[in-house]
Amino acid sequence: MAKGSIEKRGDNTWRLTVDLGYNADGSRNRLRKPITIDDPEILSNKKKLKDYLEDELYKFKKEAESGEYIKPERMSFEQFVVSEWRNMQLILPTFPPLL
């Protein structure tokens, strides 16, 4: 099973890290996922917070190991227009003018 860790980043934010070994080029294959918790009930109790974060880490490990996790990528506006927006325009129905 892959190794995982939880790192506190800010007041209500943590980063989950799953280590999946090494890539073919020798670099580490690590996936990271930020978690923000806004529930005051979880934040006020250390035991609940620890249990919640460990559950989220377990779910993240399972996603990463099974290949279900898709890493979010940054997309430029030009890439968005070419790949997403044009496809949405083709799907939206066109209506005749009302005049």
C-alpha positions as CSV (number, residue, x, y, z in Angstrom):
1,M,0.0,0.0,0.0
2,A,1.2,3.5,-0.8
3,K,2.5,5.8,2.0
4,G,0.5,8.9,2.9
5,S,0.9,11.9,5.0
6,I,-1.1,14.9,6.3
7,E,0.5,18.4,6.4
8,K,-1.1,21.5,8.0
9,R,-0.9,24.4,5.6
10,G,-3.0,27.2,7.1
11,D,-5.7,27.8,9.7
12,N,-8.3,25.5,8.1
13,T,-6.2,23.9,5.3
14,W,-4.2,20.7,5.1
15,R,-2.4,18.9,2.3
16,L,-2.7,15.2,1.7
17,T,0.2,13.5,0.1
18,V,0.4,10.0,-1.3
19,D,3.7,8.5,-2.4
20,L,3.4,6.0,-5.2
21,G,7.1,5.2,-5.6
22,Y,9.3,6.3,-8.4
23,N,8.7,7.3,-12.0
24,A,10.7,5.8,-14.9
25,D,13.1,8.7,-14.9
26,G,13.8,8.2,-11.2
27,S,11.8,11.1,-9.8
28,R,9.2,10.6,-7.0
29,N,5.6,9.9,-8.0
30,R,3.7,11.9,-5.4
31,L,0.1,13.1,-5.7
32,R,-1.1,15.9,-3.5
33,K,-4.6,17.1,-2.7
34,P,-5.5,20.2,-0.6
35,I,-8.3,19.9,2.0
36,T,-10.2,22.8,3.5
37,I,-12.4,22.2,6.5
38,D,-15.0,24.8,7.4
39,D,-17.1,22.8,9.9
40,P,-16.5,24.3,13.4
41,E,-17.5,21.1,15.1
42,I,-14.7,19.2,13.4
43,L,-12.2,22.0,14.0
44,S,-13.0,22.3,17.7
45,N,-12.2,18.7,18.6
46,K,-8.7,17.3,17.9
47,K,-9.9,13.7,17.9
48,K,-12.7,14.4,15.3
49,L,-10.2,16.4,13.2
50,K,-7.6,13.7,13.2
51,D,-10.2,11.0,12.4
52,Y,-11.7,13.1,9.6
53,L,-8.3,13.8,8.0
54,E,-7.3,10.2,8.3
55,D,-10.5,9.1,6.5
56,E,-9.9,11.7,3.8
57,L,-6.3,10.4,3.4
58,Y,-7.6,6.8,3.2
59,K,-10.1,7.8,0.4
60,F,-7.3,9.7,-1.4
61,K,-5.0,6.7,-1.2
62,K,-7.6,4.4,-2.7
63,E,-8.3,6.8,-5.5
64,A,-4.6,7.2,-6.3
65,E,-3.9,3.5,-6.2
66,S,-6.8,2.5,-8.4
67,G,-6.1,5.2,-10.9
68,E,-9.4,7.1,-10.4
69,Y,-7.8,10.3,-9.2
70,I,-7.4,12.9,-11.9
71,K,-5.0,15.6,-11.0
72,P,-6.5,19.1,-11.7
73,E,-4.5,21.0,-14.3
74,R,-4.3,24.6,-15.1
75,M,-5.7,25.7,-18.4
76,S,-5.1,28.9,-20.3
77,F,-8.0,30.8,-21.7
78,E,-7.0,29.8,-25.2
79,Q,-7.0,26.1,-24.3
80,F,-10.4,26.6,-22.6
81,V,-11.9,28.2,-25.8
82,V,-10.4,25.5,-28.1
83,S,-11.3,22.4,-26.0
84,E,-14.3,23.3,-23.8
85,W,-16.2,26.4,-24.9
86,R,-16.5,25.4,-28.6
87,N,-17.9,22.0,-27.6
88,M,-20.4,23.7,-25.3
89,Q,-21.5,26.0,-28.1
90,L,-22.2,23.0,-30.3
91,I,-24.4,21.4,-27.6
92,L,-26.5,24.5,-26.8
93,P,-29.7,24.7,-28.8
94,T,-30.1,27.7,-31.1
95,F,-33.4,29.5,-31.2
96,P,-34.7,31.6,-34.1
97,P,-34.9,35.4,-33.6
98,L,-38.1,36.6,-31.9
99,L,-38.5,39.6,-34.3
